[in-house]
């Protein structure tokens, strides 16, 4: 077999592995090597260890090719220390270039470029001459270590060894040069090759794409087609990533047509790239169509379609897809969790959020020693935000108190959460502790703080914070801060003070501030001020239905129904339509969403029968529902 595994075209990978592993227990060394290669291909560790034992028992372990195959198998199973033990086994004295190549490749592919490069240096000191299989891995290791000088040295050595025209080595050089932003060196390396294979073209296209040089990448792609080189699946995924970043729907769809023509859609990686491209172009239905047509899906497929729905604001769709993912037996990973938590936050789906938190605890997500500092804080912030916005401040505070590292966002989430639920004293206490911890508050901190004062009726404290923002904390008040104070004064019934602030603040009042004043006028039945606020808010946002509804309600509360009719007539004339109300409820079997007048729910008849029954009971007690 010459050390190579024979793979039959058209046979799925899993079946290939099963066929190669279904030998009798009487292996000869050639069969052992072929089967070890299959174990590496399938990451079949248990069978690989069985073969390792068999090689030791039958004194086959001295075979250099067997040792190389074992190193490769353990590396592909992510057991790099076991690979190193095989490499350093006492009987393995005459280490050849193939063993070194296998271990260097294992180090680099498992995320240990430093160890891989150190082994390459050791190999050179011992006088073992590297070959064309050594250099791609060593060049990649140098790229991962940001050692551009070492890459230049390797490039010089290639000329000495006569390998400067090898396309695989040159592809690695091109990719690494572009990673360093050395565009001239990459271009020269590419142009010097008399024969350019598909791998080299891909290195140029994807290398330019990864450093954001999209036009150059597309230029190479067009030149590739002009030279009669047919793009492969890897090329397609690289080009689709460019159109994703550019939001270029038309060219992305054109590539989709090419994918269909070449029957590349059977590739999970290509379909995942299509989903991502359509999602970045805000074409959720197209992304979902690609996903639905996939015969095979991996965790990246599910993460892509879930992220697409969440990024487009379809939180309900995000949770439905997550439930489908679990039903299909696919286990969530860190990416899934970070996409799902915001959906739970927006829908106040506390039960879903709790389940995800439980899953994170069981699987070690969110632990300080299991992620980078950034990921650790980000995950815990997302959890806190979910609990806070779902009304569970106790669990939000528990996560906050247990965090060893906190950023400004961590403190802001707690301040805003307490503010949202009317715990003004708690919000102010967190702010005080934030300052004591030498954490510098920002604009968002004060939005939360002023909101807390507004909801808790702390007018005096709110005005003091507004006056001290710039002088004491170095934060310039924005329109959002003034709007919060206007809302605070309105809630406290100080309408004239709020109106004075609207007129005197250093910004032109936005519709939100005028709407706060208008809503307060309804509550306190101040028609004169309401008409002033109404004229301003309609002038600023003539198409906003909420403005007309507020004005109508102001007139309605004082019994001026003729003006109510006039407002509604104006809405009709201006073609302003009231957006239908939307509500949702989280039950054991998921989140149920309802829109006014919606009859699409499978239990619609039962739901409306229950509502009619409740309405009848209310009417018996003298309640007249507003239609």
VEXVOSE-294799 format. One record per residue (C-alpha): residue in three letters; x, y, z. Coordinates in steps of 0.5 Angstrom, whole numbers, padded with zeros to 4 digits, always signed. Layout:
N
ALAXYZ/...
***
This chain:
627
UNK+0000+0000+0000/UNK+0006+0005+0000/UNK+0004+0007+0007/UNK-0003+0010+0004/UNK-0010+0009+0006/UNK-0014+0007-0001/UNK-0021+0011+0000/UNK-0026+0009-0005/UNK-0030+0015-0009/UNK-0037+0015-0007/UNK-0037+0011+0000/UNK-0038+0016+0006/UNK-0033+0017+0011/UNK-0036+0013+0016/UNK-0037+0007+0012/UNK-0029+0007+0009/UNK-0027+0007+0017/UNK-0031+0001+0019/UNK-0029-0003+0013/UNK-0022-0001+0014/UNK-0022-0003+0022/UNK-0026-0009+0021/UNK-0020-0014+0020/UNK-0018-0020+0024/UNK-0014-0019+0030/UNK-0008-0023+0026/UNK-0005-0016+0023/UNK+0002-0016+0020/UNK+0006-0009+0020/UNK+0003-0007+0013/UNK-0004-0008+0015/UNK-0003-0004+0022/UNK+0000+0002+0019/UNK-0006+0002+0014/UNK-0011+0001+0020/UNK-0007+0006+0024/UNK-0008+0011+0018/UNK-0015+0010+0018/UNK-0016+0011+0026/UNK-0012+0018+0025/UNK-0017+0020+0019/UNK-0023+0018+0023/UNK-0020+0020+0030/UNK-0022+0013+0033/UNK-0017+0013+0039/UNK-0020+0006+0042/UNK-0018+0002+0036/UNK-0011+0006+0035/UNK-0009+0004+0042/UNK-0011-0003+0041/UNK-0006-0003+0035/UNK-0001+0001+0039/UNK-0001-0005+0044/UNK-0001-0010+0038/UNK+0005-0007+0035/UNK+0009-0007+0042/UNK+0007-0015+0043/UNK+0009-0017+0036/UNK+0016-0013+0036/UNK+0013-0009+0030/UNK+0014-0002+0034/UNK+0021-0002+0031/UNK+0018+0000+0024/UNK+0020+0007+0023/UNK+0013+0008+0019/UNK+0009+0004+0024/UNK+0012+0010+0029/UNK+0010+0015+0024/UNK+0003+0013+0024/UNK+0002+0012+0031/UNK+0005+0019+0032/UNK+0000+0022+0027/UNK-0006+0018+0030/UNK-0005+0021+0037/UNK-0004+0028+0034/UNK-0011+0027+0030/UNK-0014+0025+0036/UNK-0011+0031+0040/UNK-0007+0027+0045/UNK+0000+0031+0043/UNK+0003+0028+0049/UNK+0002+0021+0047/UNK+0005+0023+0040/UNK+0011+0026+0044/UNK+0012+0019+0048/UNK+0012+0015+0042/UNK+0017+0020+0039/UNK+0021+0019+0045/UNK+0020+0012+0046/UNK+0027+0008+0048/UNK+0028+0004+0042/UNK+0026+0010+0037/UNK+0033+0012+0037/UNK+0034+0013+0029/UNK+0029+0018+0028/UNK+0028+0020+0021/UNK+0025+0026+0018/UNK+0018+0023+0017/UNK+0017+0022+0025/UNK+0020+0029+0026/UNK+0015+0032+0020/UNK+0009+0028+0024/UNK+0010+0031+0031/UNK+0011+0038+0028/UNK+0005+0037+0024/UNK+0001+0035+0031/UNK+0004+0040+0035/UNK+0002+0046+0030/UNK-0005+0043+0028/UNK-0006+0042+0036/UNK-0005+0049+0037/UNK+0003+0049+0040/UNK+0006+0053+0034/UNK+0012+0054+0039/UNK+0013+0047+0041/UNK+0013+0045+0033/UNK+0018+0051+0031/UNK+0023+0048+0037/UNK+0022+0041+0034/UNK+0024+0044+0027/UNK+0030+0047+0030/UNK+0032+0041+0034/UNK+0032+0037+0028/UNK+0036+0042+0024/UNK+0041+0042+0029/UNK+0042+0034+0029/UNK+0043+0035+0022/UNK+0036+0032+0019/UNK+0035+0035+0013/UNK+0028+0038+0012/UNK+0023+0036+0006/UNK+0017+0039+0002/UNK+0013+0036+0008/UNK+0016+0039+0013/UNK+0016+0047+0011/UNK+0009+0048+0010/UNK+0008+0046+0018/UNK+0014+0050+0020/UNK+0012+0056+0016/UNK+0005+0056+0019/UNK+0008+0055+0026/UNK+0012+0062+0024/UNK+0006+0065+0022/UNK+0002+0063+0028/UNK+0008+0066+0032/UNK+0008+0072+0028/UNK+0016+0071+0027/UNK+0016+0074+0020/UNK+0024+0074+0020/UNK+0024+0066+0021/UNK+0019+0066+0015/UNK+0024+0070+0011/UNK+0030+0065+0013/UNK+0026+0059+0011/UNK+0024+0062+0004/UNK+0032+0063+0003/UNK+0033+0056+0005/UNK+0028+0053+0000/UNK+0033+0056-0005/UNK+0038+0052-0002/UNK+0035+0046-0002/UNK+0031+0047-0009/UNK+0024+0047-0006/UNK+0023+0054-0008/UNK+0018+0052-0014/UNK+0014+0047-0010/UNK+0007+0049-0010/UNK+0005+0046-0003/UNK+0011+0050+0000/UNK+0009+0056-0004/UNK+0002+0056-0002/UNK+0004+0056+0005/UNK+0009+0062+0004/UNK+0004+0066+0000/UNK-0001+0065+0006/UNK+0003+0067+0011/UNK+0006+0073+0008/UNK-0001+0075+0007/UNK-0002+0074+0014/UNK+0003+0079+0016/UNK+0001+0084+0011/UNK+0007+0083+0006/UNK+0003+0083+0000/UNK+0009+0084-0005/UNK+0013+0078-0002/UNK+0007+0074-0003/UNK+0005+0077-0010/UNK+0013+0075-0012/UNK+0012+0068-0009/UNK+0006+0067-0013/UNK+0008+0070-0020/UNK+0015+0066-0020/UNK+0012+0059-0020/UNK+0011+0057-0027/UNK+0006+0052-0025/UNK+0000+0054-0021/UNK-0005+0049-0018/UNK-0011+0050-0015/UNK-0008+0050-0008/UNK-0004+0056-0009/UNK-0010+0060-0013/UNK-0014+0059-0006/UNK-0008+0061-0002/UNK-0008+0068-0006/UNK-0016+0069-0006/UNK-0017+0067+0002/UNK-0010+0070+0004/UNK-0012+0077+0001/UNK-0019+0076+0004/UNK-0017+0074+0011/UNK-0013+0081+0011/UNK-0019+0085+0009/UNK-0016+0086+0002/UNK-0023+0084-0002/UNK-0022+0087-0008/UNK-0015+0084-0009/UNK-0018+0077-0007/UNK-0024+0078-0012/UNK-0018+0080-0018/UNK-0015+0074-0016/UNK-0021+0070-0017/UNK-0023+0073-0023/UNK-0016+0072-0026/UNK-0017+0065-0024/UNK-0023+0064-0028/UNK-0019+0067-0034/UNK-0014+0062-0033/UNK-0019+0056-0034/UNK-0018+0054-0027/UNK-0025+0051-0024/UNK-0026+0054-0017/UNK-0027+0048-0012/UNK-0031+0048-0005/UNK-0025+0051-0001/UNK-0025+0057-0006/UNK-0032+0058-0006/UNK-0032+0059+0002/UNK-0027+0064+0001/UNK-0031+0068-0004/UNK-0037+0067+0000/UNK-0034+0070+0006/UNK-0032+0076+0002/UNK-0039+0077+0000/UNK-0041+0076+0007/UNK-0037+0082+0009/UNK-0039+0086+0004/UNK-0046+0085+0004/UNK-0046+0084-0003/UNK-0052+0080-0004/UNK-0052+0080-0012/UNK-0045+0077-0013/UNK-0047+0072-0007/UNK-0053+0069-0010/UNK-0049+0069-0017/UNK-0044+0064-0013/UNK-0050+0060-0010/UNK-0052+0059-0018/UNK-0045+0056-0019/UNK-0045+0052-0013/UNK-0051+0049-0015/UNK-0049+0048-0022/UNK-0042+0044-0019/UNK-0046+0041-0014/UNK-0042+0043-0009/UNK-0048+0044-0004/UNK-0047+0037-0001/UNK-0041+0040+0002/UNK-0043+0042+0009/UNK-0038+0047+0009/UNK-0040+0051+0003/UNK-0048+0051+0005/UNK-0045+0054+0012/UNK-0042+0059+0008/UNK-0048+0060+0004/UNK-0052+0061+0010/UNK-0047+0066+0013/UNK-0047+0070+0007/UNK-0055+0071+0006/UNK-0055+0072+0014/UNK-0050+0078+0013/UNK-0054+0081+0007/UNK-0061+0080+0012/UNK-0064+0075+0007/UNK-0066+0070+0013/UNK-0071+0066+0009/UNK-0066+0065+0004/UNK-0061+0063+0009/UNK-0067+0058+0012/UNK-0068+0055+0005/UNK-0061+0053+0005/UNK-0061+0050+0012/UNK-0067+0046+0011/UNK-0064+0043+0004/UNK-0058+0041+0008/UNK-0058+0033+0008/UNK-0052+0033+0013/UNK-0051+0039+0019/UNK-0046+0040+0024/UNK-0045+0044+0030/UNK-0043+0050+0025/UNK-0049+0049+0021/UNK-0054+0050+0027/UNK-0050+0056+0030/UNK-0050+0060+0023/UNK-0057+0059+0022/UNK-0059+0061+0030/UNK-0054+0067+0029/UNK-0057+0069+0023/UNK-0064+0070+0026/UNK-0061+0073+0033/UNK-0058+0078+0029/UNK-0064+0080+0025/UNK-0068+0081+0031/UNK-0072+0074+0030/UNK-0071+0072+0037/UNK-0077+0068+0037/UNK-0075+0064+0031/UNK-0068+0064+0035/UNK-0071+0060+0040/UNK-0075+0055+0036/UNK-0069+0053+0032/UNK-0065+0052+0039/UNK-0070+0047+0041/UNK-0070+0044+0034/UNK-0062+0043+0035/UNK-0063+0040+0042/UNK-0069+0035+0039/UNK-0064+0033+0034/UNK-0059+0031+0039/UNK-0054+0037+0037/UNK-0050+0039+0044/UNK-0049+0047+0044/UNK-0042+0050+0044/UNK-0040+0057+0047/UNK-0042+0060+0040/UNK-0049+0057+0041/UNK-0050+0060+0048/UNK-0047+0067+0046/UNK-0053+0067+0041/UNK-0058+0064+0045/UNK-0058+0068+0051/UNK-0059+0075+0048/UNK-0066+0072+0045/UNK-0068+0069+0052/UNK-0066+0077+0054/UNK-0071+0080+0049/UNK-0076+0075+0050/UNK-0076+0075+0058/UNK-0075+0067+0057/UNK-0073+0066+0064/UNK-0074+0058+0064/UNK-0070+0058+0057/UNK-0065+0062+0060/UNK-0064+0058+0067/UNK-0064+0051+0063/UNK-0058+0054+0059/UNK-0054+0057+0065/UNK-0055+0050+0068/UNK-0052+0047+0061/UNK-0046+0052+0062/UNK-0045+0050+0069/UNK-0045+0042+0068/UNK-0040+0043+0062/UNK-0036+0048+0065/UNK-0038+0054+0061/UNK-0037+0061+0064/UNK-0031+0058+0069/UNK-0025+0063+0069/UNK-0020+0058+0068/UNK-0024+0055+0062/UNK-0024+0061+0057/UNK-0020+0068+0056/UNK-0021+0074+0061/UNK-0025+0077+0055/UNK-0029+0071+0054/UNK-0030+0070+0061/UNK-0033+0077+0063/UNK-0037+0077+0056/UNK-0041+0070+0058/UNK-0042+0072+0065/UNK-0045+0079+0063/UNK-0049+0076+0058/UNK-0052+0071+0064/UNK-0053+0077+0068/UNK-0056+0081+0063/UNK-0061+0076+0062/UNK-0063+0075+0069/UNK-0064+0082+0070/UNK-0068+0083+0064/UNK-0072+0077+0066/UNK-0074+0080+0073/UNK-0069+0076+0077/UNK-0065+0081+0080/UNK-0063+0075+0086/UNK-0059+0071+0081/UNK-0056+0077+0077/UNK-0053+0079+0083/UNK-0051+0072+0085/UNK-0047+0072+0078/UNK-0044+0079+0079/UNK-0042+0078+0086/UNK-0038+0071+0084/UNK-0034+0074+0078/UNK-0027+0075+0080/UNK-0026+0080+0074/UNK-0031+0085+0072/UNK-0031+0090+0067/UNK-0035+0097+0066/UNK-0041+0093+0063/UNK-0042+0088+0069/UNK-0043+0094+0073/UNK-0047+0098+0068/UNK-0052+0091+0067/UNK-0053+0091+0075/UNK-0055+0099+0075/UNK-0059+0098+0069/UNK-0063+0092+0072/UNK-0064+0095+0079/UNK-0066+0101+0075/UNK-0071+0098+0071/UNK-0075+0094+0077/UNK-0075+0100+0081/UNK-0070+0099+0086/UNK-0067+0106+0086/UNK-0063+0105+0093/UNK-0059+0098+0090/UNK-0058+0102+0084/UNK-0054+0108+0087/UNK-0051+0103+0092/UNK-0048+0099+0086/UNK-0046+0106+0083/UNK-0042+0108+0089/UNK-0039+0101+0090/UNK-0037+0102+0082/UNK-0033+0108+0084/UNK-0030+0105+0090/UNK-0027+0100+0086/UNK-0023+0105+0081/UNK-0028+0103+0076/UNK-0029+0109+0071/UNK-0037+0110+0070/UNK-0039+0112+0063/UNK-0045+0115+0059/UNK-0049+0108+0060/UNK-0047+0108+0067/UNK-0051+0115+0068/UNK-0057+0113+0063/UNK-0058+0107+0068/UNK-0057+0111+0074/UNK-0062+0117+0072/UNK-0067+0112+0070/UNK-0066+0109+0077/UNK-0068+0116+0080/UNK-0073+0116+0075/UNK-0077+0110+0077/UNK-0076+0111+0084/UNK-0078+0118+0085/UNK-0071+0120+0087/UNK-0072+0127+0084/UNK-0066+0131+0088/UNK-0061+0125+0087/UNK-0063+0125+0079/UNK-0062+0133+0079/UNK-0055+0132+0083/UNK-0052+0127+0078/UNK-0054+0131+0072/UNK-0050+0137+0075/UNK-0044+0133+0077/UNK-0043+0128+0071/UNK-0038+0133+0067/UNK-0035+0136+0073/UNK-0034+0130+0078/UNK-0034+0124+0073/UNK-0032+0127+0067/UNK-0038+0125+0063/UNK-0041+0130+0058/UNK-0049+0129+0059/UNK-0052+0127+0052/UNK-0059+0128+0050/UNK-0061+0121+0053/UNK-0059+0123+0060/UNK-0063+0130+0059/UNK-0069+0125+0056/UNK-0068+0121+0063/UNK-0069+0127+0067/UNK-0075+0130+0063/UNK-0078+0123+0064/UNK-0076+0123+0072/UNK-0079+0130+0073/UNK-0086+0128+0069/UNK-0086+0122+0073/UNK-0086+0126+0079/UNK-0091+0131+0077/UNK-0087+0136+0076/UNK-0089+0138+0069/UNK-0087+0145+0068/UNK-0080+0144+0071/UNK-0080+0138+0065/UNK-0082+0143+0060/UNK-0077+0148+0062/UNK-0072+0143+0062/UNK-0074+0141+0055/UNK-0073+0149+0053/UNK-0067+0150+0056/UNK-0062+0144+0055/UNK-0056+0145+0050/UNK-0060+0140+0045/UNK-0066+0140+0041/UNK-0071+0136+0044/UNK-0072+0129+0041/UNK-0079+0126+0040/UNK-0077+0121+0046/UNK-0077+0127+0051/UNK-0083+0130+0048/UNK-0087+0124+0048/UNK-0085+0123+0056/UNK-0088+0130+0057/UNK-0094+0128+0053/UNK-0096+0122+0057/UNK-0095+0126+0063/UNK-0100+0131+0061/UNK-0105+0125+0060/UNK-0104+0122+0067/UNK-0104+0129+0070/UNK-0110+0132+0065/UNK-0106+0138+0063/UNK-0109+0139+0056/UNK-0106+0146+0055/UNK-0099+0143+0055/UNK-0101+0137+0052/UNK-0103+0141+0046/UNK-0096+0144+0046/UNK-0092+0137+0046/UNK-0097+0134+0041/UNK-0095+0139+0036/UNK-0088+0138+0037/UNK-0088+0131+0037/UNK-0092+0130+0031/UNK-0088+0135+0027/UNK-0081+0131+0029/UNK-0084+0124+0027/UNK-0091+0125+0023/UNK-0091+0118+0021/UNK-0090+0115+0028/UNK-0097+0112+0031/UNK-0095+0112+0038/UNK-0096+0120+0038/UNK-0103+0120+0035/UNK-0105+0115+0040/UNK-0102+0119+0046/UNK-0106+0125+0043/UNK-0112+0121+0043/UNK-0111+0118+0050/UNK-0110+0125+0053/UNK-0117+0128+0049/UNK-0120+0122+0051/UNK-0119+0122+0059/UNK-0122+0129+0059/UNK-0128+0127+0055/UNK-0126+0131+0049/UNK-0129+0126+0044/UNK-0129+0130+0038/UNK-0122+0131+0038/UNK-0121+0124+0039/UNK-0125+0123+0032/UNK-0121+0128+0029/UNK-0114+0125+0031/UNK-0116+0118+0028/UNK-0119+0122+0022/UNK-0112+0125+0021/UNK-0108+0118+0022/UNK-0113+0116+0017/UNK-0111+0122+0012/UNK-0104+0121+0013/UNK-0104+0113+0012/UNK-0101+0112+0019/UNK-0103+0106+0022/UNK-0103+0103+0029/UNK-0098+0097+0030/UNK-0101+0091+0032/UNK-0100+0089+0039/UNK-0095+0083+0041/UNK-0095+0079+0047/UNK-0091+0073+0049/UNK-0091+0068+0054/UNK-0086+0062+0056/UNK-0089+0056+0058/UNK-0086+0049+0059/UNK-0087+0047+0052/UNK-0083+0053+0049/UNK-0085+0061+0048/UNK-0092+0063+0045/UNK-0092+0069+0041/UNK-0099+0073+0040/UNK-0100+0079+0035/UNK-0107+0083+0036/UNK-0112+0079+0032/UNK-0107+0073+0030/UNK-0111+0066+0029/UNK-0105+0062+0027/UNK-0103+0059+0034/UNK-0105+0051+0033/UNK-0110+0052+0040/UNK-0113+0059+0037/UNK-0120+0056+0039/UNK-0119+0054+0046/UNK-0115+0061+0047/UNK-0120+0065+0045/UNK-0126+0061+0048/UNK-0122+0062+0055/UNK-0121+0070+0053/UNK-0129+0070+0052/UNK-0130+0067+0058/UNK-0126+0072+0062/UNK-0129+0078+0059/UNK-0136+0075+0060/UNK-0134+0075+0068/UNK-0131+0082+0068/UNK-0138+0085+0064/UNK-0142+0081+0070/UNK-0138+0086+0075/UNK-0139+0092+0071/UNK-0133+0092+0067/UNK-0134+0095+0060/UNK-0128+0093+0055/UNK-0125+0098+0051/UNK-0125+0096+0043/
***
